[in-house]
Every structure is written in structure tokens, then in C-alpha cells.
Amino acid sequence: MCNIKIHETQPLLNLKLDRVMQDIVYKLVPGLQESEDKRIKEFYQSRGLERIIQPSGEGKYHHVDR
């Protein structure tokens, strides 16, 4: 990690998901997407939480089956 601060009081303010980069990495690394999906699912299940995602291009949230 670099030592450059983007925002002094809210350093995570300008972070955003890069879907294009994510898609490229998933295509280059076999099994990574499935592994990530499994870890996320296990994380939520272990805490008894429902996973809520926002599909790209839509403004409505929906629940993902546990």
C-alpha cells in the first residue's frame, strides 16, 4: 500500500468498485470468482447475516439466498 492519503478524515470516501478490472482479473485467474463467492457466502452465514447486493444498472437492492 502507498502512503498517500486521499482524504484526511475519511480515507475510504473515494474508493469505488472497478467492475472492468474485476472482470479481467476473474478471467485471468481460474477459479478466483467461485472462491471469492464462496468466502463471501461463508462470511455472511457464519454471522447469521443476509447478504444484500445491488445489481449493476439497477437502483434496487435484493437479498441473496443463503
N, CA and C of each residue as an Amber inpcrd file, in Angstrom:
protein
   198
   0.8290000  -1.1730000   0.0000000   0.0000000   0.0000000   0.0000000
   0.8770000   1.2400000   0.0000000   0.4100000   2.2660000  -0.6790000
   1.1750000   3.5090000  -0.7030000   0.8290000   4.3600000   0.5230000
   1.6090000   5.3530000   0.7590000   1.4100000   6.2200000   1.9260000
   0.6810000   7.5150000   1.5780000   0.0060000   7.5550000   0.4420000
  -0.7190000   8.7530000   0.0250000  -2.1240000   8.7230000   0.6150000
  -2.4710000   9.7930000   1.3370000  -3.8140000   9.8860000   1.9100000
  -4.7140000  10.6200000   0.9260000  -5.8280000   9.9860000   0.5850000
  -6.7720000  10.5890000  -0.3440000  -7.6130000  11.6490000   0.3610000
  -8.0710000  11.3310000   1.5560000  -8.8980000  12.2510000   2.3350000
  -8.4820000  12.0830000   3.7910000  -8.1170000  13.1660000   4.4360000
  -7.5570000  13.1050000   5.7940000  -8.4960000  12.4730000   6.8170000
  -9.7640000  12.8610000   6.8440000 -10.6710000  12.3650000   7.8840000
 -11.5090000  11.1750000   7.4410000 -11.6820000  10.9980000   6.1260000
 -12.4670000   9.8690000   5.6100000 -11.6860000   9.1930000   4.4810000
 -10.6700000   8.4030000   4.8190000  -9.7860000   7.8400000   3.7940000
 -10.4730000   6.8750000   2.8270000 -11.6180000   6.3080000   3.1950000
 -12.3020000   5.3640000   2.3150000 -13.3770000   6.0330000   1.4600000
 -13.5040000   7.3400000   1.5830000 -14.5740000   8.0840000   0.9290000
 -14.6130000   7.8900000  -0.5870000 -13.4770000   7.9140000  -1.2350000
 -13.4450000   7.8820000  -2.6980000 -13.1230000   6.5140000  -3.2910000
 -13.1510000   5.4730000  -2.4850000 -12.9260000   4.1380000  -3.0240000
 -14.1710000   3.6730000  -3.7580000 -13.9690000   3.0330000  -4.8890000
 -15.1160000   2.5020000  -5.6150000 -14.7150000   1.2100000  -6.3200000
 -15.7030000   0.4150000  -6.6070000 -15.5030000  -0.8540000  -7.2650000
 -15.2000000  -0.6350000  -8.7420000 -14.2160000  -1.3390000  -9.2640000
 -13.8790000  -1.2610000 -10.6820000 -14.3050000  -2.5730000 -11.3270000
 -15.5180000  -2.6060000 -11.8630000 -16.0890000  -3.8370000 -12.4350000
 -15.2740000  -4.3600000 -13.6110000 -14.7570000  -3.4670000 -14.4400000
 -13.9800000  -3.9020000 -15.6000000 -12.7180000  -4.6220000 -15.1420000
 -12.0020000  -4.0150000 -14.1950000 -10.7850000  -4.6350000 -13.6760000
 -11.1130000  -5.9610000 -12.9990000 -12.1990000  -5.9970000 -12.2440000
 -12.6120000  -7.2200000 -11.5650000 -12.9070000  -8.3240000 -12.5860000
 -13.6060000  -7.9870000 -13.6540000 -13.9110000  -8.9720000 -14.6950000
 -12.6410000  -9.5020000 -15.3520000 -11.6840000  -8.6230000 -15.6110000
 -10.4180000  -9.0390000 -16.2230000  -9.6690000  -9.9960000 -15.3090000
  -9.5730000  -9.6460000 -14.0310000  -8.8600000 -10.5000000 -13.0740000
  -9.5390000 -11.8550000 -12.9500000 -10.8670000 -11.8660000 -12.8790000
 -11.5980000 -13.1310000 -12.7880000 -11.3500000 -14.0090000 -14.0110000
 -11.1940000 -13.4050000 -15.1920000 -10.9320000 -14.1850000 -16.4040000
  -9.4980000 -14.6980000 -16.4530000  -8.5810000 -13.9620000 -15.8530000
  -7.1730000 -14.3530000 -15.8740000  -6.8150000 -15.3850000 -14.8100000
  -7.5530000 -15.4070000 -13.7080000  -7.2370000 -16.3070000 -12.5930000
  -8.3360000 -17.3600000 -12.4690000  -8.0510000 -18.5860000 -12.9370000
  -9.0660000 -19.6430000 -12.8940000  -9.5430000 -19.9270000 -11.4680000
 -10.8550000 -20.0040000 -11.2930000 -11.4390000 -20.3610000 -10.0030000
 -11.5280000 -19.2400000  -8.9870000 -10.9870000 -18.0720000  -9.2950000
 -10.9780000 -16.9790000  -8.3180000 -12.3820000 -16.4800000  -7.9990000
 -13.2130000 -16.3010000  -9.0130000 -14.5590000 -15.7860000  -8.7720000
 -15.3640000 -16.7400000  -7.9030000 -15.2830000 -18.0290000  -8.1950000
 -16.0110000 -19.0140000  -7.3970000 -15.4960000 -19.0270000  -5.9610000
 -14.1800000 -18.9070000  -5.8080000 -13.5720000 -18.8810000  -4.4750000
 -14.0190000 -17.6490000  -3.6870000 -14.0300000 -16.4970000  -4.3450000
 -14.4820000 -15.2610000  -3.7000000 -15.9440000 -15.3630000  -3.2920000
 -16.7760000 -15.8670000  -4.2060000 -18.2030000 -16.0180000  -3.9110000
 -18.4200000 -16.9430000  -2.7180000 -17.6490000 -18.0220000  -2.6560000
 -17.7660000 -18.9790000  -1.5510000 -17.3680000 -18.3250000  -0.2230000
 -16.2480000 -17.5800000  -0.2300000 -15.7910000 -16.9160000   1.0010000
 -16.7960000 -15.8770000   1.4850000 -17.3670000 -15.1340000   0.5620000
 -18.3620000 -14.1240000   0.9350000 -19.5870000 -14.7960000   1.5400000
 -20.0510000 -15.8550000   0.9030000 -21.2200000 -16.5910000   1.3970000
 -20.9500000 -17.1410000   2.8010000 -19.7690000 -17.7450000   3.0040000
 -19.4110000 -18.2930000   4.3150000 -19.3140000 -17.1950000   5.3690000
 -18.7910000 -16.0380000   4.9940000 -18.6750000 -14.9100000   5.9170000
 -20.0450000 -14.5140000   6.4500000 -20.9910000 -14.3140000   5.5510000
 -22.3310000 -13.9070000   5.9630000 -23.0360000 -15.0070000   6.7540000
 -22.8960000 -16.2580000   6.3130000 -23.5380000 -17.3660000   7.0210000
 -22.9940000 -17.5070000   8.4350000 -21.6870000 -17.3540000   8.6060000
 -21.0740000 -17.5220000   9.9250000 -21.5360000 -16.4600000  10.9210000
 -22.0280000 -15.3470000  10.4070000 -22.5040000 -14.2590000  11.2640000
 -24.0250000 -14.1570000  11.3000000 -24.6960000 -15.0870000  10.6290000
 -26.1570000 -15.0900000  10.6130000 -26.7490000 -13.8820000   9.9110000
 -26.0360000 -13.3610000   8.9260000 -26.4790000 -12.1670000   8.2080000
 -27.0070000 -12.5300000   6.8270000 -27.8860000 -11.6780000   6.3140000
 -28.3460000 -11.8290000   4.9410000 -27.4660000 -10.9660000   4.0600000
 -27.0710000 -11.5140000   2.9440000 -26.2510000 -10.7550000   2.0080000
 -27.1680000  -9.9700000   1.0860000 -26.9440000  -8.6690000   1.0220000
 -27.7370000  -7.7990000   0.1610000 -26.7990000  -7.2190000  -0.8890000
 -27.1700000  -7.3860000  -2.1490000 -26.3400000  -6.8530000  -3.2220000
 -27.1610000  -5.9140000  -4.0850000 -26.4680000  -5.0710000  -4.8330000
 -27.1320000  -4.1720000  -5.7720000 -26.6620000  -4.5590000  -7.1640000
 -27.5590000  -5.0970000  -7.9790000 -27.1640000  -5.4560000  -9.3440000
 -26.7310000  -4.2170000 -10.1160000 -25.7550000  -4.3650000 -10.9950000
 -25.2950000  -3.2050000 -11.7510000 -26.4050000  -2.7000000 -12.6630000
 -26.5340000  -1.3930000 -12.7120000 -27.5330000  -0.7810000 -13.5660000
 -28.9110000  -0.6630000 -12.9410000 -29.0930000  -1.1960000 -11.7580000
 -30.3950000  -1.1080000 -11.1050000 -30.2320000  -0.3920000  -9.7740000
 -31.2500000   0.2990000  -9.3380000 -31.1870000   1.0210000  -8.0840000
 -31.8400000   0.2880000  -6.9360000 -32.2890000  -0.9390000  -7.1680000
 -32.9910000  -1.6770000  -6.1240000 -32.0960000  -2.7720000  -5.5570000
 -32.1270000  -2.9130000  -4.2480000 -31.3640000  -3.9550000  -3.5800000
 -32.2220000  -5.2050000  -3.4780000 -31.5720000  -6.3640000  -3.4590000
 -32.3090000  -7.5980000  -3.2250000 -31.4630000  -8.5470000  -2.3930000
 -32.1280000  -9.4900000  -1.7590000 -31.4490000 -10.4570000  -0.9070000
 -30.8990000 -11.5940000  -1.7500000 -29.7710000 -12.1210000  -1.3230000
 -29.1820000 -13.2910000  -1.9600000 -29.4630000 -14.4770000  -1.0690000
 -29.8530000 -15.5950000  -1.6580000 -30.1410000 -16.7920000  -0.8630000
 -28.9180000 -17.2210000  -0.0780000 -29.1780000 -17.6510000   1.1400000
 -28.0870000 -18.1210000   1.9860000 -27.7990000 -19.5120000   1.6900000
